[in-house]
Amino acid sequence: MKRGHFMYTTIEREVQLQRVLQKLQTLPAVEGVVQIGSGAGGYQDEYSDIDLMIAARKGNEPNDIKQTLFEYFMDLSPILMKEKQFASDIYLLIVLLNNRLEFNISFAPLEKIPVRSPLWKVVYDRDGQLQQKMMKEHTRFLEQPVQYDVGDVPFEFVYASFALDKELKRDNLIYALALLETMRELTRLSQALKEERKVHQFKAYHMLNPQFIAHYLRTFPSSVDVDSIQRAKQDLHRLFHDTLDHHPQFQLEEMIEALLIDDENS
């Protein structure tokens, strides 16, 4: 989406947020509201959206709250609105207003409200239960030996690399490019974890180490052919290997490291 399509100011964004919060405070079923993401710490920039978690009081259905907000936003004539359901009592409402301001609002019972990152702020709490719940979950999050369990990323990277080689031999360039992007995604993830970024729904890649960014942008093939994709893969191997140096989460197994180095030098 082009920058010119964003037509809201930071003041307008705050006005819309406060209107939603005022609406939620009139609903007896709402225990409280948590703002998450960059908005919890002052927003990343003027293009940031509004991310909220709504906690339903015990004995109340989150779906009822979601339906009320659905009707509220419909009166604002949004250009896009989508409901998602992740469990019998956990929902997500995505709203894009006609000025391109985006709301991402999740709904769950108080006892199921999670903490998946350090970026959160209670913006409405009916009787203090939500703050207490969030602090408990926050402590649990910080005490986890691994805050973001993303699996065995080094293995997945090498495994995708082997699959890519096979597809290049088949001249299946479309799938080879898809596998290259899988490797690129794993590389971004490894670097974000190394820099102790909020990996959950992390998108601010432009804030990563500038040297990493410069090298990463060179890992796209110069053209769509076997040789270019192969060279891009080898360059990506070197970058991924660099991300694993002194990594706080991944221990590079000797066998995996040998495969990485062998491909870099091939």
N, C-alpha and C positions, 0 to 999 in steps of 0.2 A: 504494500500500500504506500502510495507516495506521501511525502511529508505534508504536502499541501492539502491533503484530504482530512488531516486532523484539524478540527475547527473549534476545539474547546481550550479554554485557558485553565491554568492551575486553580484559579478562583472558582470557575464554573465546575471543575471536578470536585472541589471541596463542598460546594453548594449541593451538588447531587448526592454526595456521600452523606451529608448531614440530613438531607431530606429522607433518604432511605433509613438512616438510624432513627430518626423521629418516628417514621412509620412503624418500625420494628418495636419501638418502646411502647407503642399502643397495643401490642398483641400480648395478651396474658400468657400465651403458650411459649413465648421467647424467654429463655433464661438469661441469655447474654449474646454478645457479638464480639468476635475476635477479628482484627484486621491482620492480614498476613502478607508476606512478600515485601517488596521494597516500600510500599506504603506505610508499613509499620515503623520504618525508620526515617521517613521523610521523602519517599518516592525517589526513583532513580533519575527521572527527568520529566519533562512536560508531557511525554507520550505514555507514561505509565498508566496501567489500568488499576481498577479497584478490586482487591481480593478480600473476601469476607468469609468467615465461618460462623454459622448461626447454630447456637446450642438450644435445643428444645427442652423445656422443663419436663420433669418426670411425669409420665401419664399423658403426655401430649404428643401428637404425631408431627414429625418434621414436615411431612407432606402437606399438612394444612398450612404451615407457615410458608412453604414454597409456593403453594397455590395463591396465597394472598399477595405475595410479592410478584408473582406472574401477572396477576391482574393489575397491580400497581404499575409495572413496567409497560404493560399493554396500553395503558392510558397515555404513555409518553411516545407512542408510535415508533417503537424501535425498528431498525432496519433488519435485525437478525436476533432471534431468540431460540435457544435450544435447551431442553431439559434432558438430563441424564440421570440414571439410577444405578447405583453401585451395590446396593444391598436393599433389603426390604425396608430399611429406615434411614438410608443415606442417599442424598440427592445432590445434584449440581445444577445450577441455573446459570447459563451463559447469555449475557445480554449485550448487544451492541446498539447504542443509541444513534440517532441520526447525525450527531456531531462526531461519531466514531469513538466516543468514550465507552470503554468496555468494563462490564461488571462480571466477575466470576464469584458466585456465591454458593457455598456448600451448606448443607443442612444435615444435622445429625442429632441424636439424643445427647444430652450433656455427658453421660458416662462413656460415650464413644468418640468424643472430640479428641483428636490426636495432636501431637506436636512432632512435626517432621523437619523442622529447621529452627534456628535461633531467632528468625525474623517473625515476631508476632507481637501484638499489642491488644489488650482487652479494651474495647472502646465503649462497651455497655455491659453492665453486670447488675442484674436485678437485686441480688442479695448476697453477693460475694462468693457464691459457689463456683462460678466460672473461673474467677481468678485463682481460687484454690486448686481447681482441677488442672488448670494450665500450668501452674507452678509445679505440681506433682509430676505432670507429664514432661515438663521441661527438664526437671532434675533427672528423670529416667532417661531422657534423650541424651543428656550430657554424660551420663554414667555408662552408656553403652560403649563397649570396647571398640566397636565399629559402628559409627553413626549412620553410614549409608552402605548397606549390604548390597553390592552391585554384582556379586559373583566373581568368578575367576577371569578378570579382564585380560591379563596377559595370554592365557590359553585361548580365549575367544578370539583375540586378535590374530594369533598365529594360525588358528584353525580356519578363520576366514581367509587368510593369506594363501593357505594351501588350496582352498576351494577356488580362489580367484585364479591361481595358476592353471588349474584344471579347465576353467571356463575359457581362459585365453587360448589354450590348446584346441578347444572346440570352436574357437572363433565366435563365442557367444558374448559379444561385447556388452550387450545390455545388462546381462547378469553380472558380468565382471565389474562393470561400473557400480552396480548395486552393492557388491561385496567390498569394493574399494570405499564406498561411503560408510559401510558398516565399520570398517577398520578406522576410518576417519572419525566416526562417532565415538568409538572406544578410545581413541587418542585424546579427543576433547574431554571425555569423562575422566581419563587418567590425570590430565593436567589440572582440571578443576578440583579434583580430590587432593592433588598435591598442593594446590594453593589454598586448601581448606575453604573452598567456596561452598555455598548452600547448593548442593547438587540437586536436591529435590526441586524439579521444575526450573532448573538453572538455564537461563537464556542469555545472560549478559556476557557473552564470550569476548566482546571488545574490551572487557576489563581484565582479561587474563594478561600474563606476562607478554610484553611487546615482542620479545625475541621469539617466543612460541608462536604468536600470531603471524609474524613475518614468515617463519618457516612453514607453518601450517598452510598459508595461502599459496605456497609454492608446491604443495602436494597435489594440486589438481592437474590432470593430464593436459598437455598442450593441444592435443587433438585426440579424436576417438579412433585409435588404432592400437594394435597389440603392443608395439614398441613403446608408445607414449604412456599407455596404462601401466606397463611393466616398470618403466622408469619412475612413474608417480608412486607405485607401490613400494619400490625400493627407498625412495625419499621418505615416504611415510614410515617405513621401518626404522629409519634413522631417528626420526622425530619421536616416534613412540618409545624407542629405546632410551632416548634422553629423558622422557617424562618419568621413566621408571627409576632413574638415578636418585637415590636417597628418598624414595617414595615412602610416605608414612603408612600406607595401607598394603601395598603389594610387595611381596617378597618374590624376586625373580628367580625361578628355578633354573638350575644349571642347564637343563635340556632346552627350556624355552629360550634362554639367552643365547645358546649356541645356534639355534634356528634363526633368531633375529639377526645375529652378527653374520651368519652365513649368507643370508639373503641380502644384507646391506652390501656385502662384498662381491656378490655374484654379478 
